[in-house]
Amino acid sequence: MLNQVQEQTEGVRYLTKVVEGTYTSPLLLVGEEGVGKRFSVLQAIKQSASQGNPEDPAIFQIDSKAHPDVSIIESEGGKDIGIDAVRGVLSRAVTYPMMAPYKYLVVDGADRLTIPAANAILKTLEEPPEKTRFFLIAESSDRVIPTIRSRCSRVRYKRLSEKFVLETVRNFVPDVTKSLVYTRLAEGSLGRALYYFGSSRLGLRDRSFGLIKAGLSGDLSSLFSAVNNIGKEDLGLALRFFEHLLYDLAMLPYAPDKVANLDLVDELQSVRSSLGDKRIRGLQRGLYDLLLRSRYTQITLDFHVKTYLALAFTE
């Protein structure tokens, strides 16, 4: 239920109005992954469908994706959502509700809709059925087509506080240092912190650190082998870890209490002594340029990374 949603006051306020029946406009919930957008939408739907009764069978049906009045369109593995994934769901979502007060349509990944899929949803939003409530979820509103944005009320979801994420992570990770590492690497995303823990992603973090160590050796062959060892499918996340490592290297003498990779402090100090302030700042600027450039070109990310590292460590 909505009382389980933490730290997202704006989201709860809008969703409460939908549950109470006083707000009928489609909602576009925008924020980083793992901050509670989908969770809060499903809690609102449960509250509406069960009329607030925690023992109502509708809650179990929604949790098991078996409720006839709840339809979810979602991205699989971060891929774009095509027209085929939309057509059948839309046809079910606009019929009269069977059990709940409304039909509920959730589009989890509104910023990943292909143009044909987005246009199909837009057509429904232009003439919304009276008994259907729409919830669109996106990490970036800029990637949602303007015509859909204009028909939705935008609800912003903020990053969660370190205190809240840490308290939750500690239920799964009793080690104080490790729990704080997962929390800070997640940057205010509970979902990301739990994913890092559940998938043992600190191993990928260590391989990202290996890129810096290989670069310090001055051996391009070792450097490129370290990139290949990460694998193309993990390279995007590896760069996120790489960015954290560079931040920690820069901040270590000035704000050691803010370092994310607390379990690597001794190694970070050693690497920092080898790099120095000027080179660390150069690595940070180069990484920013890399991320910006790779976003707008068709060249594969591993090529960009190898070029960036070769230039950064052979100057």
VOTOR-608273 format. One line per 5 residues: number of its first residue (from 1); for each residue x, y, z of N, C-alpha, C. Coordinates in steps of 0.1 Angstrom, whole numbers, plus 5000, padded with zeros to 4 digits. Example, Ala and Ser with C-alpha at 12.3 -4.5 7.8 and 13.67 -1.06 7.14 Angstrom:
# VOTOR-608273
1) 5132,4943,5078,5123,4955,5078,5132,4967,5078  5128,4978,5071,5137,4989,5071,5129,5000,5079;
END
This chain:
# VOTOR-608273
1) 5008,4988,5000,5000,5000,5000,5009,5012,5000  5003,5024,4998,5011,5036,4996,5018,5040,5009  5014,5035,5020,5021,5039,5033,5034,5031,5034  5037,5022,5024,5050,5015,5024,5060,5023,5016  5056,5033,5008,5065,5041,5000,5072,5051,5008;
6) 5085,5051,5007,5093,5060,5016,5100,5071,5008  5100,5083,5013,5108,5094,5008,5104,5100,4995  5092,5096,4989,5088,5101,4976,5074,5108,4978  5075,5119,4985,5063,5127,4989,5055,5131,4977  5061,5136,4967,5054,5141,4955,5047,5129,4948;
11) 5054,5118,4946,5047,5106,4940,5036,5101,4948  5037,5100,4961,5026,5095,4970,5014,5105,4969  5017,5118,4968,5006,5128,4968,4997,5126,4955  5004,5124,4944,4997,5122,4931,4989,5109,4931  4996,5098,4935,4991,5085,4934,4979,5084,4944;
16) 4979,5091,4955,4968,5091,4965,4956,5096,4958  4958,5107,4950,4946,5113,4943,4940,5104,4933  4949,5096,4926,4944,5086,4917,4936,5076,4924  4941,5071,4935,4934,5060,4943,4921,5066,4948  4920,5078,4952,4908,5084,4957,4898,5087,4946;
21) 4902,5087,4934,4894,5090,4923,4892,5104,4919  4901,5113,4925,4900,5127,4923,4910,5132,4912  4918,5123,4907,4928,5126,4897,4927,5116,4886  4924,5120,4874,4923,5110,4863,4933,5112,4852  4941,5122,4852,4951,5124,4841,4962,5113,4842;
26) 4967,5109,4830,4978,5099,4830,4990,5105,4838  4997,5097,4845,5009,5101,4852,5022,5097,4845  5032,5105,4844,5045,5102,4839,5055,5103,4851  5059,5092,4856,5068,5092,4868,5082,5091,4863  5090,5101,4867,5103,5102,4862,5114,5102,4873;
31) 5124,5095,4871,5135,5094,4881,5144,5083,4878  5155,5083,4885,5165,5072,4883,5160,5058,4886  5166,5048,4881,5162,5035,4884,5164,5032,4899  5155,5024,4904,5156,5019,4917,5152,5028,4928  5145,5039,4925,5141,5049,4936,5127,5047,4940;
36) 5120,5038,4934,5106,5035,4939,5095,5038,4930  5098,5041,4917,5087,5045,4908,5077,5033,4906  5082,5022,4901,5073,5011,4898,5067,5006,4911  5075,5005,4922,5070,5000,4935,5058,5008,4939  5059,5022,4939,5048,5030,4943,5036,5029,4935;
41) 5038,5028,4922,5026,5026,4913,5019,5013,4916  5026,5002,4918,5019,4990,4921,5013,4990,4935  5019,4997,4944,5012,4999,4958,4999,5007,4956  4999,5017,4948,4987,5025,4946,4976,5016,4939  4980,5008,4929,4971,5000,4923,4965,4989,4933;
46) 4973,4984,4941,4968,4974,4951,4958,4981,4960  4962,4993,4965,4953,5000,4974,4939,5003,4967  4940,5007,4955,4928,5010,4947,4919,4997,4945  4926,4987,4940,4919,4975,4936,4913,4967,4948  4920,4969,4960,4916,4962,4972,4907,4970,4981;
51) 4905,4983,4977,4898,4993,4985,4904,4994,4999  4917,4992,4999,4925,4994,5012,4924,4982,5021  4919,4971,5017,4918,4959,5025,4931,4950,5023  4940,4949,5033,4952,4942,5031,4950,4927,5029  4938,4922,5032,4935,4907,5030,4928,4904,5017;
56) 4926,4914,5009,4919,4912,4996,4927,4904,4987  4921,4894,4980,4928,4885,4971,4934,4893,4959  4929,4905,4956,4935,4913,4945,4950,4916,4947  4954,4917,4960,4968,4920,4962,4977,4909,4958  4973,4896,4961,4981,4885,4957,4980,4884,4941;
61) 4969,4886,4935,4968,4886,4921,4977,4896,4914  4978,4908,4920,4987,4918,4914,5001,4914,4915  5005,4909,4927,5019,4905,4930,5023,4894,4920  5013,4885,4917,5016,4873,4908,5013,4876,4894  5011,4889,4890,5008,4893,4877,4996,4886,4870;
66) 4986,4883,4879,4974,4875,4874,4961,4883,4875  4962,4896,4879,4950,4903,4880,4944,4908,4866  4932,4905,4863,4927,4908,4850,4926,4923,4846  4926,4931,4856,4925,4945,4853,4938,4953,4854  4949,4946,4856,4962,4953,4856,4970,4948,4844;
71) 4975,4957,4836,4983,4954,4824,4996,4962,4825  5007,4955,4822,5020,4961,4823,5028,4959,4810  5032,4970,4805,5041,4969,4793,5055,4973,4798  5065,4964,4796,5078,4967,4801,5089,4963,4792  5101,4969,4794,5112,4966,4786,5119,4953,4792;
76) 5124,4945,4783,5130,4932,4786,5145,4934,4784  5153,4933,4796,5167,4935,4795,5172,4948,4790  5164,4958,4793,5168,4972,4788,5166,4975,4774  5160,4966,4766,5158,4967,4752,5146,4977,4749  5145,4982,4737,5134,4990,4733,5121,4982,4733;
81) 5110,4989,4736,5097,4983,4736,5091,4985,4722  5088,4974,4715,5083,4976,4701,5068,4975,4701  5062,4977,4689,5048,4977,4687,5041,4964,4690  5048,4953,4688,5042,4940,4691,5039,4938,4706  5048,4944,4714,5046,4943,4729,5035,4952,4734;
86) 5030,4961,4726,5020,4971,4730,5006,4967,4725  5005,4962,4713,4992,4961,4707,4982,4953,4716  4986,4940,4720,4977,4932,4727,4974,4937,4741  4984,4943,4747,4981,4949,4761,4972,4960,4760  4973,4969,4750,4964,4981,4749,4950,4976,4747;
91) 4948,4966,4739,4934,4962,4736,4927,4957,4749  4935,4951,4758,4929,4946,4771,4928,4957,4781  4937,4967,4780,4937,4977,4790,4925,4987,4789  4919,4988,4777,4909,4998,4775,4895,4992,4776  4893,4979,4780,4880,4974,4782,4875,4977,4795;
96) 4863,4974,4798,4857,4977,4811,4862,4968,4822  4865,4973,4834,4871,4965,4844,4862,4954,4848  4869,4942,4852,4862,4930,4856,4860,4929,4871  4870,4934,4879,4869,4932,4893,4872,4945,4901  4882,4953,4896,4886,4965,4903,4878,4977,4899;
101) 4880,4988,4905,4872,5000,4901,4876,5005,4888  4889,5002,4884,4894,5007,4871,4902,4996,4864  4905,4999,4852,4916,4992,4845,4929,5000,4847  4940,4993,4849,4953,5000,4852,4963,4996,4842  4968,5006,4835,4979,5003,4825,4992,5009,4829;
106) 5002,5001,4831,5015,5006,4835,5025,5004,4823  5031,5015,4819,5042,5014,4809,5055,5016,4816  5062,5006,4819,5075,5007,4826,5086,5007,4816  5090,5019,4812,5100,5021,4802,5095,5030,4791  5087,5040,4795,5081,5049,4785,5092,5056,4776;
111) 5104,5057,4782,5115,5063,4774,5122,5053,4765  5117,5041,4765,5123,5030,4756,5113,5026,4745  5102,5033,4744,5092,5029,4734,5098,5033,4720  5096,5024,4710,5099,5027,4696,5088,5037,4692  5091,5044,4681,5081,5054,4676,5068,5048,4673;
116) 5067,5036,4666,5054,5030,4664,5047,5026,4677  5054,5021,4687,5048,5018,4700,5043,5030,4707  5052,5041,4707,5048,5053,4713,5035,5059,4707  5034,5058,4694,5023,5064,4687,5010,5056,4690  5012,5043,4692,5000,5035,4695,4995,5039,4709;
121) 5004,5041,4719,5000,5045,4732,4994,5059,4732  5000,5068,4724,4995,5081,4722,4981,5082,4718  4978,5073,4708,4964,5073,4703,4954,5070,4714  4958,5061,4723,4949,5057,4735,4948,5069,4744  4960,5076,4747,4960,5087,4756,4952,5099,4751;
126) 4951,5100,4738,4943,5111,4732,4928,5109,4734  4924,5097,4735,4909,5094,4738,4909,5084,4749  4913,5087,4761,4914,5078,4772,4900,5073,4777  4899,5060,4778,4887,5054,4784,4884,5059,4798  4872,5061,4801,4869,5067,4814,4873,5058,4826;
131) 4873,5045,4824,4876,5036,4835,4890,5030,4834  4899,5037,4827,4913,5032,4827,4922,5043,4833  4931,5039,4841,4941,5048,4847,4955,5044,4841  4962,5054,4837,4975,5053,4830,4987,5057,4839  4997,5049,4839,5010,5052,4847,5021,5049,4838;
136) 5029,5059,4834,5040,5058,4825,5053,5060,4834  5063,5052,4833,5075,5052,4841,5087,5054,4832  5096,5064,4835,5107,5066,4827,5119,5072,4836  5131,5069,4831,5143,5074,4838,5145,5089,4834  5142,5091,4821,5144,5105,4816,5132,5109,4808;
141) 5126,5120,4811,5115,5125,4804,5119,5130,4790  5131,5134,4789,5136,5139,4776,5135,5129,4765  5136,5116,4769,5135,5105,4759,5121,5100,4756  5111,5106,4763,5097,5104,4760,5092,5113,4750  5085,5108,4739,5082,5117,4728,5073,5129,4734;
146) 5075,5141,4728,5068,5153,4734,5053,5152,4734  5047,5145,4724,5032,5144,4724,5027,5136,4736  5035,5126,4740,5030,5118,4752,5033,5126,4764  5044,5133,4765,5047,5141,4777,5036,5152,4779  5031,5158,4768,5021,5168,4769,5008,5164,4775;
151) 5005,5151,4774,4993,5145,4778,4993,5139,4792  5005,5140,4798,5007,5134,4812,5010,5145,4822  5007,5142,4834,5012,5150,4846,5025,5144,4850  5036,5152,4850,5049,5147,4853,5051,5147,4868  5056,5136,4873,5059,5134,4887,5073,5130,4889;
156) 5081,5139,4896,5095,5136,4898,5098,5128,4910  5107,5118,4908,5111,5110,4919,5126,5113,4922  5129,5116,4934,5143,5120,4938,5151,5108,4942  5164,5110,4943,5173,5100,4949,5169,5098,4963  5170,5086,4968,5168,5083,4982,5179,5087,4991;
161) 5177,5089,5003,5188,5094,5012,5197,5082,5015  5209,5085,5018,5219,5075,5021,5215,5067,5034  5209,5074,5043,5205,5068,5056,5194,5057,5053  5184,5060,5045,5174,5051,5042,5179,5039,5034  5187,5041,5024,5192,5030,5016,5201,5021,5025;
166) 5210,5028,5033,5219,5020,5041,5211,5011,5051  5201,5017,5058,5193,5009,5067,5187,4997,5061  5182,4999,5048,5176,4987,5041,5187,4977,5037  5198,4982,5032,5208,4973,5028,5214,4965,5039  5215,4971,5051,5220,4964,5063,5212,4952,5067;
171) 5199,4951,5062,5191,4939,5065,5197,4927,5057  5204,4930,5046,5209,4919,5038,5224,4918,5039  5231,4929,5043,5246,4929,5043,5250,4933,5057  5252,4924,5066,5255,4928,5080,5269,4935,5082  5278,4932,5072,5291,4939,5073,5290,4954,5071;
176) 5294,4962,5081,5292,4976,5081,5299,4983,5069  5311,4979,5066,5318,4985,5055,5312,4982,5042  5310,4969,5039,5304,4965,5027,5290,4971,5024  5282,4972,5034,5269,4977,5033,5270,4992,5028  5280,4999,5034,5281,5013,5030,5287,5015,5016;
181) 5295,5005,5012,5301,5005,4998,5289,5003,4989  5281,4994,4991,5269,4991,4982,5260,5004,4981  5258,5010,4993,5249,5021,4994,5255,5033,4986  5268,5036,4988,5273,5048,4981,5275,5046,4966  5278,5034,4962,5280,5031,4948,5266,5032,4941;
186) 5255,5030,4948,5242,5030,4942,5237,5044,4940  5243,5054,4946,5239,5068,4944,5224,5071,4947  5219,5067,4958,5205,5070,4961,5195,5061,4955  5199,5050,4949,5190,5040,4943,5190,5027,4952  5179,5025,4958,5178,5012,4966,5179,5000,4957;
191) 5171,5001,4946,5171,4990,4937,5185,4986,4931  5193,4997,4929,5207,4994,4924,5215,4988,4934  5214,4993,4947,5222,4988,4958,5219,4973,4960  5207,4969,4960,5203,4955,4962,5208,4947,4950  5207,4953,4938,5212,4946,4926,5227,4943,4927;
196) 5235,4953,4931,5249,4952,4933,5252,4940,4943  5245,4940,4954,5247,4929,4963,5243,4916,4958  5231,4915,4952,5225,4902,4948,5233,4896,4936  5239,4904,4928,5246,4899,4916,5261,4899,4918  5266,4902,4931,5280,4902,4934,5288,4912,4924;
201) 5283,4924,4922,5288,4933,4913,5301,4939,4917  5305,4937,4930,5318,4943,4934,5330,4936,4926  5328,4924,4921,5338,4918,4913,5340,4926,4900  5329,4932,4894,5331,4941,4883,5337,4954,4886  5334,4959,4898,5341,4971,4903,5356,4969,4904;
206) 5360,4957,4909,5374,4954,4910,5381,4953,4896  5373,4948,4887,5379,4948,4873,5380,4962,4867  5371,4970,4871,5372,4984,4867,5384,4991,4873  5387,4988,4885,5399,4993,4892,5411,4988,4885  5410,4976,4879,5421,4970,4872,5425,4977,4860;
211) 5416,4985,4854,5419,4993,4842,5429,5004,4846  5427,5010,4858,5437,5020,4862,5450,5014,4865  5450,5003,4872,5463,4996,4875,5470,4992,4862  5463,4987,4852,5469,4983,4840,5474,4995,4832  5467,5006,4833,5471,5019,4827,5484,5024,4833;
216) 5486,5022,4846,5498,5027,4853,5510,5019,4848  5508,5007,4844,5519,4998,4839,5525,5003,4826  5517,5011,4819,5522,5016,4806,5521,5006,4795  5516,4994,4797,5515,4983,4787,5502,4984,4781  5500,4988,4768,5488,4989,4761,5481,4975,4759;
221) 5489,4965,4757,5484,4952,4755,5477,4947,4768  5483,4950,4780,5476,4946,4792,5464,4954,4795  5464,4967,4791,5453,4976,4792,5441,4972,4784  5444,4968,4771,5433,4964,4763,5427,4950,4767  5436,4942,4772,5432,4929,4777,5422,4930,4789;
226) 5425,4941,4798,5417,4944,4809,5403,4948,4805  5402,4956,4794,5389,4960,4788,5382,4948,4783  5389,4939,4776,5382,4927,4770,5377,4918,4781  5385,4918,4792,5381,4909,4804,5368,4913,4810  5364,4926,4809,5352,4931,4814,5340,4926,4806;
231) 5341,4926,4793,5330,4921,4784,5321,4933,4780  5317,4932,4768,5309,4944,4762,5296,4946,4770  5290,4935,4774,5277,4936,4781,5278,4943,4794  5290,4943,4800,5291,4949,4814,5299,4962,4813  5302,4967,4801,5311,4978,4800,5305,4991,4805;
236) 5292,4993,4803,5285,5005,4807,5285,5006,4822  5282,4995,4829,5282,4995,4844,5296,4996,4849  5306,4990,4842,5320,4992,4846,5324,5006,4846  5320,5014,4836,5323,5028,4836,5317,5036,4847  5305,5032,4852,5299,5038,4864,5308,5036,4876;
241) 5313,5024,4877,5322,5021,4888,5336,5028,4886  5340,5029,4874,5353,5036,4871,5351,5051,4875  5340,5057,4872,5337,5071,4876,5338,5073,4891  5332,5063,4898,5333,5064,4913,5347,5063,4918  5355,5054,4912,5368,5052,4916,5377,5065,4914;
246) 5374,5071,4903,5381,5084,4900,5377,5095,4910  5364,5095,4913,5360,5105,4923,5366,5102,4937  5367,5090,4940,5373,5086,4953,5388,5090,4953  5395,5088,4942,5409,5091,4941,5411,5106,4943  5402,5114,4937,5403,5128,4938,5400,5133,4952;
251) 5390,5127,4959,5385,5132,4972,5393,5127,4984  5400,5116,4982,5406,5109,4993,5414,5118,5003  5422,5127,4998,5429,5136,5008,5420,5146,5015  5409,5150,5008,5401,5161,5013,5389,5158,5020  5383,5147,5016,5370,5142,5023,5370,5127,5023;
256) 5379,5121,5031,5379,5106,5031,5367,5100,5036  5359,5107,5044,5346,5102,5049,5335,5101,5038  5338,5107,5027,5328,5106,5016,5332,5096,5005  5343,5089,5007,5347,5079,4997,5337,5067,4997  5334,5063,4985,5324,5052,4983,5331,5038,4985;
261) 5343,5037,4979,5350,5024,4979,5358,5022,4991  5352,5022,5003,5359,5022,5016,5368,5010,5018  5364,4999,5011,5371,4986,5013,5384,4986,5004  5386,4997,4996,5398,4998,4988,5407,5010,4991  5405,5015,5003,5411,5028,5007,5427,5027,5005;
266) 5433,5016,5011,5447,5015,5010,5452,5014,4996  5445,5006,4987,5449,5006,4973,5447,5019,4966  5436,5025,4969,5433,5038,4963,5444,5048,4967  5449,5048,4979,5459,5057,4983,5472,5055,4976  5475,5042,4973,5487,5039,4966,5487,5043,4952;
271) 5475,5041,4945,5473,5045,4931,5473,5060,4930  5467,5067,4940,5467,5081,4940,5481,5087,4940  5490,5081,4948,5503,5086,4949,5510,5085,4935  5507,5075,4928,5513,5073,4915,5507,5082,4904  5495,5085,4905,5488,5094,4895,5490,5109,4898;
276) 5487,5113,4910,5488,5127,4913,5475,5135,4909  5473,5146,4915,5460,5154,4912,5458,5157,4898  5468,5162,4891,5466,5167,4877,5462,5155,4868  5468,5144,4870,5464,5133,4861,5450,5127,4864  5447,5127,4877,5433,5123,4881,5423,5132,4875;
281) 5425,5145,4875,5416,5154,4869,5415,5152,4854  5426,5149,4848,5426,5146,4833,5418,5134,4830  5419,5124,4838,5411,5111,4837,5396,5114,4838  5393,5123,4848,5379,5126,4850,5373,5134,4838  5381,5144,4833,5376,5151,4821,5375,5142,4809;
286) 5385,5133,4807,5384,5124,4796,5372,5114,4797  5369,5110,4809,5358,5101,4810,5345,5108,4807  5344,5120,4811,5332,5128,4808,5330,5129,4792  5341,5133,4786,5341,5134,4771,5338,5120,4765  5343,5110,4770,5340,5096,4765,5325,5093,4766;
291) 5319,5095,4777,5305,5092,4779,5297,5101,4770  5300,5113,4768,5293,5122,4759,5294,5118,4745  5306,5115,4741,5309,5111,4727,5302,5098,4723  5304,5088,4732,5298,5075,4729,5283,5075,4728  5277,5085,4734,5262,5085,4734,5257,5089,4720;
296) 5265,5096,4712,5260,5102,4699,5267,5096,4687  5275,5085,4689,5282,5079,4677,5278,5064,4677  5280,5058,4666,5277,5044,4664,5289,5035,4667  5300,5041,4669,5312,5032,4672,5310,5025,4686  5314,5012,4686,5311,5005,4698,5318,5010,4710;
301) 5312,5008,4722,5317,5014,4735,5331,5009,4738  5334,4997,4735,5347,4992,4739,5358,4999,4731  5355,5003,4719,5365,5010,4711,5367,5024,4717  5356,5030,4721,5358,5043,4728,5366,5042,4740  5363,5032,4748,5370,5030,4761,5385,5027,4758;
306) 5388,5019,4749,5402,5016,4746,5410,5029,4741  5403,5037,4733,5409,5049,4728,5412,5059,4739  5401,5060,4748,5402,5069,4760,5414,5065,4769  5415,5052,4772,5425,5047,4781,5439,5048,4775  5440,5045,4762,5453,5046,4756,5458,5061,4756;
311) 5449,5070,4753,5453,5084,4753,5456,5089,4768  5448,5084,4777,5450,5089,4791,5463,5084,4797  5467,5072,4794,5479,5066,4801,5492,5066,4792  5491,5073,4780,5504,5073,4772,5508,5087,4769  5501,5097,4776,5504,5111,4774,5519,5114,4778;
END
